[in-house]
Amino acid sequence: MSIGTHKEERVKYSCSNCDDFEMGKQFTGISGTDGEREYEEIEPPNECPVCGGEIEEETISN
């Protein structure tokens, strides 16, 4: 069994219409682990819970 490489990833979700919604998720660890799978399963809402606007996604590189 091989162990994956170290991985860092950060994603920010925000509303395109208002400044009242922002959600972030971050993973720092070994790829191919349960933690990475749980990170991948976290999904933003389909629309802004405040105003119903479209959600934008931004991947932040370190």
BATOR-347113 format. One record per residue: chain; z, y, x of N, C-alpha, C, CB in turn; residue number from 1. Coordinates in steps of 0.1 Angstrom, whole numbers, plus 5000, padded with zeros to 4 digits. Each point is the difference from the previous one (the first is absolute). Glycine has a CB too. Example, Ala and Ser with C-alpha at 12.3 -4.5 7.8 and 13.67 -1.06 7.14 Angstrom:
{atom 'A' {5078 4943 5132} {5000 5012 4991} {5000 5012 5009} {5012 4988 4981} 1};
{atom 'A' {4981 5023 5015} {5000 5011 5009} {5008 5011 4992} {4978 4994 5012} 2};
//
This chain:
{atom 'A' {5000 4988 5008} {5000 5012 4992} {5000 5012 5009} {5012 4988 4981} 1};
{atom 'A' {4978 5021 5017} {5000 5012 5008} {5006 5012 4992} {4979 4992 5011} 2};
{atom 'A' {5027 5017 4996} {5007 5011 4994} {4990 5012 5002} {5024 4991 5005} 3};
{atom 'A' {4975 5017 4984} {4991 5011 5000} {5004 5011 5009} {4995 4995 4977} 4};
{atom 'A' {4998 5015 5024} {5002 5012 5009} {5009 5010 4992} {4978 4996 5013} 5};
{atom 'A' {5027 5013 4995} {5008 5011 4994} {4991 5010 4993} {5017 4998 5018} 6};
{atom 'A' {4987 5006 4970} {4992 5009 4992} {5008 5011 4994} {4986 4980 4994} 7};
{atom 'A' {5008 5032 5006} {5006 5012 4994} {4990 5006 4990} {5015 5004 5020} 8};
{atom 'A' {4989 4998 4968} {4991 5006 4990} {5009 5008 4990} {4983 4981 5002} 9};
{atom 'A' {5011 5031 4995} {5007 5009 4991} {4989 5005 4990} {5018 5006 5017} 10};
{atom 'A' {4985 4994 4970} {4991 5005 4990} {5008 5010 4991} {4986 4979 5001} 11};
{atom 'A' {5007 5032 4996} {5006 5010 4991} {4991 5001 4987} {5011 5013 5020} 12};
{atom 'A' {4995 4986 4969} {4993 5002 4987} {5005 5013 4994} {4998 4975 4996} 13};
{atom 'A' {4993 5033 4998} {5004 5012 4994} {4990 5003 4988} {5011 5009 5022} 14};
{atom 'A' {4993 5000 4970} {4992 5004 4988} {4990 5010 5004} {5019 4995 4984} 15};
{atom 'A' {4969 5004 5011} {4990 5010 5003} {5001 5013 4992} {4985 4981 5006} 16};
{atom 'A' {5023 5018 4983} {5001 5011 4991} {5013 5008 5001} {4986 4987 4985} 17};
{atom 'A' {5025 5006 5019} {5013 5007 5001} {5007 4997 5013} {5002 5000 4975} 18};
{atom 'A' {5009 5007 5028} {5008 4998 5012} {5013 4992 4996} {4990 5021 5011} 19};
{atom 'A' {5011 4974 4977} {5012 4994 4996} {5001 4985 5003} {5001 5017 4982} 20};
{atom 'A' {4989 4977 5022} {5000 4985 5003} {4996 4998 5014} {4996 4994 4976} 21};
{atom 'A' {5012 4998 5032} {4996 4995 5013} {5007 4987 5003} {4996 5024 5008} 22};
{atom 'A' {4997 4967 4997} {5006 4986 5003} {4995 4996 5013} {5001 4994 4976} 23};
{atom 'A' {5008 5001 5033} {4995 4995 5013} {5005 4986 5002} {5001 5023 5009} 24};
{atom 'A' {4991 4970 4999} {5005 4986 5004} {4997 4999 5015} {4996 4990 4977} 25};
{atom 'A' {5012 5002 5030} {4999 4999 5014} {5004 4986 5004} {5005 5024 5004} 26};
{atom 'A' {4987 4970 5006} {5003 4987 5005} {5000 5001 5015} {4990 4988 4980} 27};
{atom 'A' {5020 5007 5026} {5001 4999 5015} {5006 4986 5002} {5003 5025 5004} 28};
{atom 'A' {4989 4966 5002} {5004 4987 5003} {4989 4991 5005} {5017 5003 4982} 29};
{atom 'A' {4985 4984 5016} {4990 4990 5005} {4991 4997 4989} {5016 4991 5016} 30};
{atom 'A' {4971 5009 4987} {4990 4997 4990} {5000 4985 4997} {4985 5019 5007} 31};
{atom 'A' {5012 4977 4980} {5000 4987 4996} {5014 4994 4995} {4982 4997 5016} 32};
{atom 'A' {5027 5012 4982} {5014 4997 4996} {5002 5002 4985} {5009 5005 5024} 33};
{atom 'A' {5002 4990 4971} {5003 5003 4986} {5002 5015 4997} {5011 4978 4999} 34};
{atom 'A' {4994 5029 5011} {5002 5015 4999} {4987 5007 4998} {5020 4998 5014} 35};
{atom 'A' {4970 4998 4993} {4986 5006 4999} {4994 4997 4986} {4997 4998 5025} 36};
{atom 'A' {5005 4989 4971} {4995 4997 4987} {5006 5008 4989} {4996 4976 5008} 37};
{atom 'A' {5018 5026 4993} {5007 5008 4990} {4995 5014 5000} {5020 4985 5002} 38};
{atom 'A' {4977 5021 5010} {4995 5013 5002} {4987 5002 4993} {5012 5002 5022} 39};
{atom 'A' {4979 4988 4980} {4986 5000 4994} {5001 5000 4985} {4991 4989 5020} 40};
{atom 'A' {5019 5004 4974} {5001 4999 4986} {5005 5013 4993} {5005 4976 5003} 41};
{atom 'A' {5001 5033 5004} {5004 5013 4994} {4988 5008 4996} {5022 5000 5014} 42};
{atom 'A' {4977 5003 4974} {4989 5008 4995} {5004 5013 4993} {4988 4978 4997} 43};
{atom 'A' {5005 5033 5005} {5003 5012 4993} {4996 4999 4985} {4997 5013 5022} 44};
{atom 'A' {5008 4996 4970} {4996 5000 4986} {4985 5003 4999} {5023 5007 4993} 45};
{atom 'A' {4971 4990 4996} {4986 5003 4998} {4997 5014 4997} {4997 4978 4991} 46};
{atom 'A' {5013 5029 5004} {4999 5015 4998} {5013 5006 5002} {4981 4997 4984} 47};
{atom 'A' {5019 5016 5018} {5013 5007 5003} {5009 4999 4988} {4988 5016 5014} 48};
{atom 'A' {5025 4979 4989} {5009 4999 4989} {5005 5013 4994} {5007 4979 5011} 49};
{atom 'A' {4990 5032 4996} {5004 5014 4995} {4990 5006 4991} {5013 5003 5021} 50};
{atom 'A' {4974 4997 4984} {4990 5008 4993} {4988 4991 4996} {5007 5020 5012} 51};
{atom 'A' {4992 4968 4992} {4989 4991 4997} {4988 5002 5009} {5008 5001 4977} 52};
{atom 'A' {4993 5007 5033} {4989 5002 5010} {4997 4988 5008} {5006 5024 5000} 53};
{atom 'A' {4983 4978 5008} {4995 4989 5009} {5009 4999 5013} {4977 5004 4991} 54};
{atom 'A' {5026 4984 5013} {5008 4998 5012} {4991 4999 5012} {5017 4988 4987} 55};
{atom 'A' {4986 5020 5023} {4993 5000 5013} {5008 4992 5010} {4989 5022 4995} 56};
{atom 'A' {5004 4971 5014} {5006 4992 5011} {4996 5005 5013} {4999 4980 4985} 57};
{atom 'A' {5011 5022 5024} {4998 5004 5014} {5006 4991 5010} {4999 5024 4992} 58};
{atom 'A' {4994 4970 5017} {5005 4991 5010} {5004 5009 5012} {4987 4980 4992} 59};
{atom 'A' {5025 5019 5012} {5006 5008 5011} {5000 4992 5013} {5013 5014 4984} 60};
{atom 'A' {4980 4990 5026} {5000 4993 5013} {5011 5005 5009} {4975 4996 4998} 61};
{atom 'A' {5031 4995 5010} {5010 5004 5009} {4995 5001 5014} {5017 4989 4986} 62};
//
